[in-house]
Amino acid sequence: MGEHLTVGRVAELAGVSVRTLHHYHQIGLVQPSARTGVGYRAYSPGDVERLREVLGYRRLGFGLRAIADLVDDPDTDAVAHLRRLRGLLVEQRDQAAATVTAIDKELEARAMGIRTTPEDQLKVFGAQLYESIGSAYPATRRTEPRIAARIWEALGDARTVLNVGAGTGSYEPPDRDVTAVEPSAVMRAQRPAGAAPCIAASAECLPFADQSFDAAMAVSTVHHWPDPVAGLREMRRVARRVVVFTYDASTTGWLQRFWLTRDYLPEFADLLADWPSLADLTHAIGGRAEPVLIPWDCEDGFFEAHWRRPEDYLDERVRRAVSVWTRVGPQAEQRAVEGLRADLSSGRWAERNRDLVALDAAELGLRLLVA
Ligand SMILES: C[S@@+](CC[C@H](N)C(=O)[O-])C[C@H]1O[C@@H](n2cnc3c(N)ncnc32)[C@H](O)[C@@H]1O
């Protein structure tokens, strides 16, 4: 049968179980397309190549559904997959090395009787959430043009712009000289070809001299920073103007206004428990806060985006691209989704939220901080 390999042989060579290979076969991820002389299924060289890509992405922590999208992409050939895998593995290695160094430093400090601050201890792990959930991000997260227009207007005549917590590059103004900062390797690897150069760093410790940029921007990221106030002060230090898109956790009113948190996911309030007030955030940059209404057909799938399209929250892809759902845990998520599903089909949701249908935009606590 030439270069064709049996299931057992492939399992042995790749170090995975036959059960795993059968599972990949059943879900259509890697199918042994050849036959042995006696009629058993076998892996052709092409099947083996695909399996190698699947195992590579698996090792990087991608989910099977995300892997299927990646390996089915007709525009990515074997060499492009190898290049991407290599880049991601190198990033992961570098990040592990940085974590080891940080741990060594803390061990040294402890041996000398010095206690590191809680902020220092957490900084090392700040980007880890996006290392695990980041691959689901591009499915529904993109630039919303009406919010982008507000951000770009607030940047004024800035020519050089630093985008902190840049992710995959949404909201980066196309007509300015942008430098991006993003701690997660998975997010950096998903930036489109031709996107602004991106540096692996965190907001709390920006590797730039004072006043190196005309402006610094941060979009939907500050709530992920271990120390938001320190990060905002850093933005203020390196840039003359600061623009931040975030939300106001200090008013309880909007928690009650958004039906998703009010009626289905009250656990969201716990995530905000020790979040600095809007006053603390604006104070850190010495600026002001402006409300940003969310259009009913918002194109960027952040948590509040689907406020007038409740069925969207039943879609796993919509939820996986928003960290809130991972952070509340699977039990709360399942309960919220099942409750919503039941209320949508019984008409209870529509009855309770009758007034929303007439609105084109909603005030849900989103704010633009400008300094
Ligand atoms: C919801 S995404 C937003 C990405 C992008 N700004 C956008 O609007 O699509 C949050 C990003 O913040 C990044 N992040 C997490 N901790 C950070 C930190 N300490 N400093 C800077 N960015 C951080 C995450 O890795 C992630 O890419």
The ligand as an SDF file (V2000), in Angstrom:
LIG
                    3D

 27 29  0  0  0  0  0  0  0  0999 V2000
  -11.1640   42.1520   24.2050 C   0  0  0  0  0  0  0  0  0  0  0  0
   -9.5280   42.1600   23.5560 S   0  0  0  0  0  0  0  0  0  0  0  0
   -9.5340   43.7330   22.6990 C   0  0  0  0  0  0  0  0  0  0  0  0
   -8.5860   43.7530   21.5380 C   0  0  0  0  0  0  0  0  0  0  0  0
   -8.6770   44.9750   20.6300 C   0  0  0  0  0  0  0  0  0  0  0  0
   -8.2890   46.1870   21.3230 N   0  0  0  0  0  0  0  0  0  0  0  0
  -10.0450   45.1050   20.0210 C   0  0  0  0  0  0  0  0  0  0  0  0
  -10.7120   46.1270   20.2300 O   0  0  0  0  0  0  0  0  0  0  0  0
  -10.4730   44.1810   19.3150 O   0  0  0  0  0  0  0  0  0  0  0  0
   -8.5410   42.4820   24.9960 C   0  0  0  0  0  0  0  0  0  0  0  0
   -7.0580   42.4200   24.7330 C   0  0  0  0  0  0  0  0  0  0  0  0
   -6.3450   42.9170   25.8640 O   0  0  0  0  0  0  0  0  0  0  0  0
   -5.1330   42.1720   25.9650 C   0  0  0  0  0  0  0  0  0  0  0  0
   -4.5260   42.3210   27.3160 N   0  0  0  0  0  0  0  0  0  0  0  0
   -4.6860   41.5250   28.4090 C   0  0  0  0  0  0  0  0  0  0  0  0
   -3.9250   41.9750   29.4330 N   0  0  0  0  0  0  0  0  0  0  0  0
   -3.2680   43.0730   28.9740 C   0  0  0  0  0  0  0  0  0  0  0  0
   -2.3270   43.9600   29.5550 C   0  0  0  0  0  0  0  0  0  0  0  0
   -1.9340   43.8320   30.8270 N   0  0  0  0  0  0  0  0  0  0  0  0
   -1.8380   44.9570   28.7840 N   0  0  0  0  0  0  0  0  0  0  0  0
   -2.2390   45.1250   27.5110 C   0  0  0  0  0  0  0  0  0  0  0  0
   -3.1370   44.2920   26.9040 N   0  0  0  0  0  0  0  0  0  0  0  0
   -3.6530   43.2950   27.6310 C   0  0  0  0  0  0  0  0  0  0  0  0
   -5.5780   40.7630   25.6590 C   0  0  0  0  0  0  0  0  0  0  0  0
   -4.4920   39.9140   25.3590 O   0  0  0  0  0  0  0  0  0  0  0  0
   -6.5410   41.0100   24.4990 C   0  0  0  0  0  0  0  0  0  0  0  0
   -5.9010   40.9500   23.2560 O   0  0  0  0  0  0  0  0  0  0  0  0
  1  2  1  0
  2  3  1  0
  2 10  1  0
  3  4  1  0
  4  5  1  0
  5  6  1  0
  5  7  1  0
  7  8  2  0
  7  9  1  0
 10 11  1  0
 11 12  1  0
 11 26  1  0
 12 13  1  0
 13 14  1  0
 13 24  1  0
 14 15  1  0
 14 23  1  0
 15 16  2  0
 16 17  1  0
 17 18  1  0
 17 23  2  0
 18 19  1  0
 18 20  2  0
 20 21  1  0
 21 22  2  0
 22 23  1  0
 24 25  1  0
 24 26  1  0
 26 27  1  0
M  CHG  2   2   1   9  -1
M  END
$$$$
